[in-house]
């Protein structure tokens, strides 16, 4: 599970593909989050493990925001071994909050000075599949009775 937690931590300051430079983008996102007191909440995630990571083995995590709507940011993560083989693939659904208010991801990017045109979640096949799976889980949960 440490891999998943680490991947989510990096997803909080993930980089948008269209940004000018990695350092500027990361600093801008973090600065905007701190300045506006945004909190990142993980709504759900999926992890597909491809190969084993040994204890204390070095790895790298690459993240990118792949979609957004008025409530959620969708972040795709890839955990890479030193020889650039994929150890795990992740998909995170992240919400931004300020107090009890939900922050529109477009506002977050605007505050960070980033112009990003992101597709809607249903336009990204891997997210559409995730949403179908999520809906089936929710319907199954509504059929079960608590103990």
Residue frames as a rotation matrix with the C-alpha (Angstrom) as fourth column:
UNK 1
0.552 0.834 0.000 0.00
0.834 -0.552 0.000 0.00
0.000 0.000 -1.000 0.00
UNK 2
0.063 -0.589 -0.806 2.92
0.402 -0.724 0.561 2.38
-0.914 -0.359 0.191 0.46
UNK 3
-0.797 -0.354 0.489 3.13
0.561 -0.137 0.816 2.62
-0.222 0.925 0.307 -3.33
UNK 4
-0.005 0.896 0.445 -0.48
0.880 -0.207 0.427 3.79
0.474 0.394 -0.787 -3.55
UNK 5
0.661 0.219 -0.718 -0.09
0.630 -0.681 0.372 6.39
-0.407 -0.698 -0.589 -0.82
UNK 6
-0.326 -0.874 -0.361 3.10
0.370 -0.469 0.802 7.65
-0.870 0.128 0.476 -2.43
UNK 7
-0.665 0.141 0.733 1.38
0.733 -0.063 0.677 7.86
0.141 0.988 -0.061 -5.82
UNK 8
0.438 0.895 0.081 -1.47
0.850 -0.442 0.286 9.89
0.292 -0.056 -0.955 -4.36
UNK 9
0.337 -0.398 -0.853 0.94
0.500 -0.693 0.520 12.29
-0.798 -0.602 -0.034 -2.64
UNK 10
-0.746 -0.665 0.023 2.53
0.336 -0.347 0.875 12.98
-0.575 0.661 0.483 -6.01
UNK 11
-0.325 0.705 0.630 -0.89
0.893 0.009 0.451 13.32
0.312 0.709 -0.632 -7.62
UNK 12
0.451 0.507 -0.735 -1.58
0.764 -0.644 0.024 16.28
-0.461 -0.572 -0.678 -5.36
UNK 13
0.209 -0.434 -0.876 1.04
-0.280 -0.885 0.372 18.32
-0.937 0.167 -0.306 -7.18
UNK 14
0.107 -0.121 0.987 0.65
0.715 0.699 0.008 16.65
-0.691 0.705 0.161 -10.52
UNK 15
-0.626 -0.465 -0.626 1.69
-0.103 -0.747 0.657 18.32
-0.773 0.476 0.420 -13.71
UNK 16
0.577 0.816 -0.037 -0.49
-0.044 -0.014 -0.999 19.27
-0.815 0.578 0.028 -16.62
UNK 17
0.230 -0.490 0.841 0.80
0.860 0.507 0.061 18.21
-0.456 0.709 0.538 -20.06
UNK 18
0.523 0.096 0.847 0.41
0.711 -0.598 -0.371 21.68
0.471 0.796 -0.380 -21.53
UNK 19
0.889 -0.195 -0.414 2.47
0.187 -0.671 0.717 23.47
-0.417 -0.715 -0.561 -18.89
UNK 20
0.777 -0.621 -0.107 5.61
-0.504 -0.511 -0.696 25.36
0.377 0.595 -0.710 -19.88
UNK 21
-0.310 -0.916 -0.254 7.98
-0.451 0.377 -0.809 23.76
0.837 -0.136 -0.530 -17.39
UNK 22
0.103 0.340 -0.935 7.74
0.521 0.782 0.342 21.17
0.847 -0.523 -0.096 -14.65
UNK 23
-0.657 -0.434 -0.617 9.27
0.745 -0.243 -0.622 23.34
0.119 -0.868 0.482 -11.92
UNK 24
-0.921 0.344 0.180 7.07
-0.334 -0.939 0.087 26.34
0.199 0.020 0.980 -12.70
UNK 25
-0.121 0.941 -0.316 3.94
-0.337 0.260 0.905 24.23
0.934 0.216 0.286 -12.85
UNK 26
-0.046 0.062 -0.997 4.61
0.744 0.668 0.008 22.40
0.666 -0.742 -0.077 -9.60
UNK 27
-0.866 -0.325 -0.380 5.43
0.497 -0.641 -0.585 25.63
-0.053 -0.695 0.717 -7.79
UNK 28
-0.780 0.606 0.158 2.35
-0.478 -0.740 0.473 27.32
0.403 0.294 0.867 -9.24
UNK 29
0.049 0.822 -0.567 -0.01
-0.006 0.568 0.823 24.50
0.999 -0.036 0.033 -8.25
UNK 30
-0.173 -0.173 -0.970 1.39
0.901 0.371 -0.227 24.24
0.398 -0.913 0.092 -4.74
UNK 31
-0.975 -0.206 -0.076 1.42
0.220 -0.910 -0.350 28.00
0.003 -0.359 0.933 -4.30
UNK 32
-0.491 0.864 0.110 -2.22
-0.510 -0.388 0.768 28.27
0.706 0.321 0.631 -5.44
UNK 33
0.140 0.541 -0.829 -3.26
0.386 0.741 0.549 25.42
0.912 -0.397 -0.106 -3.14
UNK 34
-0.421 -0.378 -0.825 -1.54
0.900 -0.061 -0.432 26.98
0.113 -0.924 0.366 -0.13
UNK 35
-0.990 0.006 0.138 -2.60
-0.007 -1.000 -0.004 30.57
0.138 -0.005 0.990 -0.89
UNK 36
-0.342 0.939 0.024 -6.27
-0.673 -0.263 0.692 29.63
0.656 0.221 0.722 -1.29
UNK 37
-0.565 0.020 0.825 -6.20
-0.746 0.415 -0.521 26.98
-0.353 -0.910 -0.220 1.46
UNK 38
0.320 0.619 -0.717 -7.34
-0.844 0.530 0.080 24.19
0.430 0.580 0.692 -0.81
UNK 39
-0.229 -0.298 0.927 -7.47
-0.652 0.754 0.081 20.67
-0.723 -0.586 -0.367 0.50
UNK 40
-0.399 0.040 -0.916 -7.18
-0.802 0.470 0.369 17.69
0.446 0.882 -0.155 -1.84
UNK 41
-0.018 0.463 0.886 -9.57
-0.712 0.616 -0.336 14.81
-0.702 -0.638 0.318 -1.13
UNK 42
-0.915 -0.284 -0.288 -9.18
-0.404 0.684 0.607 11.44
0.024 0.672 -0.741 -2.74
UNK 43
0.015 1.000 0.013 -12.63
-0.988 0.017 -0.156 10.34
-0.156 -0.011 0.988 -3.90
UNK 44
0.830 0.151 0.537 -11.58
-0.116 0.988 -0.099 7.00
-0.546 0.020 0.837 -5.31
UNK 45
-0.012 -0.862 -0.507 -8.71
-0.963 -0.126 0.238 5.30
-0.269 0.491 -0.828 -7.00
UNK 46
0.979 0.165 0.117 -7.84
-0.121 0.942 -0.314 2.22
-0.162 0.293 0.942 -8.95
UNK 47
0.064 -0.997 -0.039 -4.42
-0.896 -0.074 0.438 0.59
-0.439 0.007 -0.898 -9.02
UNK 48
0.983 0.103 -0.155 -3.27
-0.166 0.862 -0.480 -2.12
0.084 0.497 0.864 -11.40
UNK 49
0.330 -0.902 0.277 -0.05
-0.559 0.049 0.828 -3.76
-0.761 -0.428 -0.488 -10.31
UNK 50
0.780 -0.110 -0.616 2.17
-0.572 0.275 -0.773 -4.93
0.254 0.955 0.151 -13.18
UNK 51
0.227 -0.760 -0.609 5.39
0.264 0.650 -0.713 -6.05
0.937 0.001 0.348 -11.50
UNK 52
0.700 0.039 -0.713 6.70
0.701 0.150 0.697 -6.38
0.134 -0.988 0.078 -8.00
UNK 53
0.333 -0.646 0.687 8.64
-0.382 -0.759 -0.528 -3.65
0.862 -0.087 -0.499 -6.24
UNK 54
0.057 -0.407 -0.911 11.00
0.726 0.644 -0.242 -5.01
0.685 -0.648 0.332 -3.62
UNK 55
0.801 0.180 -0.571 11.34
0.575 -0.500 0.648 -3.33
-0.169 -0.847 -0.504 -0.24
UNK 56
0.330 -0.633 -0.700 13.43
0.086 -0.718 0.690 -0.14
-0.940 -0.288 -0.183 -0.54
UNK 57
-0.240 -0.361 0.901 13.64
0.918 0.218 0.332 -0.50
-0.316 0.907 0.279 -4.33
UNK 58
-0.691 -0.065 -0.720 13.93
-0.047 -0.990 0.135 2.87
-0.722 0.127 0.681 -6.07
UNK 59
-0.225 0.645 0.730 11.02
0.963 0.260 0.067 3.89
-0.147 0.718 -0.680 -8.26
UNK 60
-0.980 -0.035 -0.196 9.65
-0.007 -0.978 0.207 6.96
-0.199 0.204 0.958 -9.96
UNK 61
-0.145 0.984 0.107 6.07
0.767 0.180 -0.616 8.17
-0.625 -0.008 -0.780 -10.24
UNK 62
-0.996 -0.049 0.081 4.83
0.091 -0.726 0.682 10.10
0.025 0.686 0.727 -13.24
UNK 63
-0.247 0.954 -0.170 1.41
0.691 0.051 -0.721 11.74
-0.679 -0.295 -0.672 -13.01
UNK 64
-0.988 0.045 0.151 -0.72
0.066 -0.750 0.658 13.75
0.143 0.659 0.738 -15.34
UNK 65
-0.360 0.922 -0.141 -4.13
-0.196 -0.222 -0.955 15.31
-0.912 -0.316 0.261 -15.06
UNK 66
-0.933 -0.034 0.358 -6.13
0.309 0.432 0.847 13.68
-0.184 0.901 -0.393 -17.85
UNK 67
-0.300 0.885 0.355 -9.63
0.515 -0.163 0.842 15.06
0.803 0.435 -0.407 -17.32
UNK 68
-0.940 0.111 -0.323 -11.73
0.240 -0.459 -0.856 17.38
-0.243 -0.882 0.404 -15.20
UNK 69
-0.093 0.924 0.371 -15.31
0.725 -0.192 0.661 18.38
0.682 0.330 -0.652 -14.74
UNK 70
0.151 0.173 0.973 -16.82
-0.272 -0.939 0.209 20.97
0.950 -0.296 -0.095 -12.40
UNK 71
0.845 0.232 0.482 -16.14
-0.520 0.144 0.842 18.78
0.126 -0.962 0.242 -9.34
UNK 72
0.757 -0.496 0.425 -13.36
0.176 0.782 0.598 16.24
-0.629 -0.378 0.679 -9.98
UNK 73
0.202 -0.797 -0.570 -9.81
-0.975 -0.219 -0.038 16.13
-0.094 0.563 -0.821 -11.27
UNK 74
0.980 0.054 0.192 -8.77
-0.033 0.993 -0.112 12.82
-0.197 0.103 0.975 -12.83
UNK 75
0.273 -0.960 -0.062 -5.10
-0.938 -0.280 0.205 11.93
-0.215 0.002 -0.977 -12.45
UNK 76
0.941 -0.108 -0.321 -3.35
-0.024 0.924 -0.381 9.05
0.338 0.366 0.867 -14.22
UNK 77
0.420 -0.835 0.356 -0.22
-0.835 -0.202 0.511 7.80
-0.355 -0.512 -0.782 -12.51
UNK 78
0.781 -0.304 -0.545 2.50
-0.081 0.817 -0.572 5.41
0.619 0.491 0.613 -13.62
UNK 79
0.675 -0.609 0.417 4.95
-0.486 0.058 0.872 3.84
-0.555 -0.791 -0.257 -11.18
UNK 80
0.786 -0.456 -0.418 8.21
-0.324 0.273 -0.906 3.14
0.527 0.847 0.067 -13.01
UNK 81
0.758 -0.645 -0.098 11.20
0.537 0.531 0.655 1.02
-0.370 -0.549 0.749 -12.03
UNK 82
0.178 -0.793 -0.583 14.70
-0.130 -0.606 0.784 2.35
-0.975 -0.064 -0.211 -12.52
UNK 83
-0.809 -0.476 0.346 14.87
0.231 0.283 0.931 0.69
-0.541 0.833 -0.119 -15.95
UNK 84
-0.704 0.552 -0.446 11.59
-0.668 -0.728 0.153 2.48
-0.240 0.406 0.882 -16.90
UNK 85
-0.749 0.545 -0.378 9.34
0.261 0.766 0.588 -0.60
0.609 0.342 -0.716 -16.73
UNK 86
-0.145 0.797 0.586 5.79
-0.674 -0.513 0.532 -0.02
0.725 -0.318 0.611 -15.47
UNK 87
-0.965 -0.169 -0.201 5.35
0.045 0.646 -0.762 -1.44
0.258 -0.745 -0.615 -11.97
UNK 88
-0.374 0.896 -0.238 1.83
0.767 0.154 -0.623 -0.06
-0.522 -0.416 -0.745 -11.48
UNK 89
-0.739 0.302 0.602 -0.76
0.261 -0.695 0.669 2.09
0.621 0.652 0.435 -13.19
UNK 90
-0.617 0.507 -0.602 -3.10
0.654 -0.097 -0.751 4.26
-0.439 -0.857 -0.272 -11.16
UNK 91
-0.412 0.573 0.708 -6.19
0.369 -0.606 0.705 6.35
0.833 0.552 0.038 -11.70
UNK 92
-0.724 0.105 -0.682 -7.22
0.645 -0.247 -0.723 8.88
-0.244 -0.963 0.111 -9.03
UNK 93
0.114 0.770 0.628 -10.41
0.589 -0.561 0.581 10.90
0.800 0.303 -0.518 -8.71
UNK 94
-0.604 -0.490 -0.629 -9.49
0.797 -0.383 -0.467 13.97
-0.012 -0.783 0.622 -6.66
UNK 95
0.515 0.783 0.348 -11.72
0.693 -0.619 0.369 16.75
0.504 0.051 -0.862 -5.33
UNK 96
-0.699 -0.671 0.247 -10.54
0.418 -0.664 -0.620 20.18
0.580 -0.330 0.745 -4.18
UNK 97
0.434 0.826 -0.360 -12.17
0.800 -0.170 0.576 21.68
0.414 -0.537 -0.734 -1.11
UNK 98
-0.702 -0.489 0.518 -11.92
0.089 -0.782 -0.617 24.98
0.707 -0.387 0.592 0.67
UNK 99
-0.656 0.516 0.551 -13.65
-0.701 -0.144 -0.698 24.57
-0.281 -0.844 0.456 3.98
UNK 100
-0.227 0.660 0.716 -16.93
0.104 0.747 -0.656 22.91
-0.968 -0.074 -0.238 3.08
UNK 101
0.572 0.450 -0.686 -17.00
-0.543 -0.419 -0.728 24.35
-0.614 0.789 0.005 -0.43
UNK 102
0.352 -0.411 0.841 -16.02
0.675 0.733 0.076 22.31
-0.648 0.541 0.536 -3.46
UNK 103
-0.022 -0.482 -0.876 -13.56
-0.385 -0.805 0.452 24.13
-0.923 0.347 -0.168 -5.73
UNK 104
0.952 0.305 0.017 -14.02
-0.072 0.278 -0.958 23.91
-0.297 0.911 0.287 -9.48
UNK 105
0.296 -0.903 0.311 -10.77
0.729 0.424 0.537 22.53
-0.617 0.068 0.784 -10.98
UNK 106
0.306 -0.155 0.939 -10.87
0.795 -0.501 -0.342 25.29
0.524 0.851 -0.030 -13.62
UNK 107
0.905 0.042 0.424 -10.64
-0.173 -0.874 0.455 27.87
0.389 -0.485 -0.783 -10.83
UNK 108
0.731 -0.673 0.107 -7.72
0.169 0.331 0.928 26.01
-0.661 -0.661 0.356 -9.29
UNK 109
0.104 -0.708 0.699 -5.77
0.974 0.213 0.071 26.02
-0.199 0.674 0.712 -12.56
UNK 110
0.522 0.141 0.841 -6.64
0.455 -0.880 -0.135 29.69
0.721 0.453 -0.524 -13.12
UNK 111
0.974 -0.163 0.160 -5.32
-0.223 -0.524 0.822 30.60
-0.051 -0.836 -0.546 -9.65
UNK 112
0.412 -0.864 0.288 -2.12
0.399 0.455 0.796 28.72
-0.819 -0.213 0.533 -10.48
UNK 113
0.142 -0.328 -0.934 -1.77
-0.657 -0.737 0.158 30.64
-0.740 0.591 -0.320 -13.75
UNK 114
-0.826 -0.394 0.404 -2.16
-0.027 0.742 0.670 27.51
-0.564 0.542 -0.623 -15.89
UNK 115
-0.007 0.798 -0.602 -4.33
-0.948 -0.198 -0.251 27.40
-0.319 0.569 0.758 -18.96
UNK 116
-0.906 -0.261 0.334 -5.39
-0.193 0.955 0.224 23.81
-0.378 0.139 -0.915 -19.36
UNK 117
-0.014 0.889 -0.458 -8.03
-0.992 0.045 0.117 22.41
0.125 0.456 0.881 -21.67
UNK 118
-0.871 -0.266 0.412 -8.93
-0.377 0.901 -0.215 19.06
-0.314 -0.342 -0.885 -20.25
UNK 119
-0.574 0.702 -0.421 -11.50
-0.215 0.367 0.905 16.64
0.790 0.610 -0.060 -21.65
UNK 120
0.182 0.723 0.666 -14.55
-0.966 0.006 0.257 15.64
0.182 -0.691 0.700 -19.65
UNK 121
-0.398 -0.405 0.823 -14.25
-0.676 0.736 0.034 12.31
-0.620 -0.543 -0.567 -17.81
UNK 122
0.419 0.650 0.634 -16.74
-0.048 0.713 -0.699 10.49
-0.907 0.262 0.331 -20.08
UNK 123
0.865 -0.141 -0.482 -14.61
-0.501 -0.202 -0.841 11.40
0.021 0.969 -0.245 -23.11
UNK 124
-0.256 -0.967 0.003 -11.63
-0.950 0.251 -0.187 9.41
0.180 -0.050 -0.982 -21.75
UNK 125
0.217 0.450 -0.866 -12.16
-0.437 0.838 0.326 5.66
0.873 0.307 0.378 -22.26
UNK 126
-0.538 -0.472 -0.698 -10.28
0.348 0.630 -0.694 4.51
0.768 -0.617 -0.175 -19.15
UNK 127
-0.943 0.262 0.205 -12.32
-0.317 -0.520 -0.793 6.87
-0.101 -0.813 0.573 -16.96
UNK 128
-0.096 0.954 -0.283 -15.61
-0.930 0.015 0.368 5.85
0.355 0.299 0.886 -18.58
UNK 129
0.017 0.022 -1.000 -14.78
-0.013 1.000 0.021 2.22
1.000 0.012 0.017 -17.75
UNK 130
-0.883 -0.381 -0.275 -13.91
0.284 0.033 -0.958 3.18
0.374 -0.924 0.079 -14.19
UNK 131
-0.700 0.676 0.232 -17.19
-0.713 -0.639 -0.289 5.08
-0.047 -0.368 0.929 -13.79
UNK 132
0.146 0.730 -0.668 -19.15
-0.637 0.586 0.501 2.02
0.757 0.352 0.550 -15.00
UNK 133
-0.300 -0.348 -0.888 -17.34
0.395 0.802 -0.447 -0.16
0.868 -0.485 -0.103 -12.48
UNK 134
-0.991 -0.102 0.085 -17.92
-0.022 -0.510 -0.860 2.43
0.131 -0.854 0.503 -9.73
UNK 135
-0.319 0.946 0.053 -21.65
-0.917 -0.322 0.237 2.57
0.242 0.027 0.970 -10.51
UNK 136
0.176 0.373 -0.911 -21.92
-0.203 0.919 0.337 -1.24
0.963 0.126 0.237 -10.35
UNK 137
-0.683 -0.471 -0.558 -20.24
0.463 0.311 -0.830 -1.22
0.565 -0.825 0.006 -6.92
UNK 138
-0.885 0.385 0.262 -22.63
-0.466 -0.735 -0.492 1.46
0.003 -0.558 0.830 -5.67
UNK 139
0.029 0.952 -0.304 -25.68
-0.839 0.189 0.511 -0.48
0.544 0.240 0.804 -6.88
UNK 140
-0.027 -0.109 -0.994 -24.38
0.222 0.969 -0.112 -3.64
0.975 -0.224 -0.002 -5.24
UNK 141
-0.926 -0.350 -0.143 -23.80
0.229 -0.216 -0.949 -1.77
0.301 -0.912 0.280 -1.97
UNK 142
-0.578 0.770 0.268 -27.39
-0.804 -0.594 -0.028 -0.48
0.138 -0.232 0.963 -1.98
UNK 143
0.227 0.672 -0.705 -28.66
-0.492 0.704 0.513 -4.07
0.841 0.230 0.490 -2.19
UNK 144
-0.351 -0.422 -0.836 -26.74
0.482 0.684 -0.548 -5.25
0.803 -0.595 -0.036 0.86
UNK 145
0.750 0.588 0.301 -28.00
-0.018 -0.437 0.899 -4.67
0.661 -0.680 -0.317 4.37
UNK 146
-0.156 -0.837 0.524 -25.65
-0.694 -0.285 -0.662 -3.61
0.703 -0.467 -0.536 7.18
UNK 147
-0.334 -0.062 -0.941 -24.91
0.389 0.900 -0.197 -6.13
0.859 -0.432 -0.276 9.89
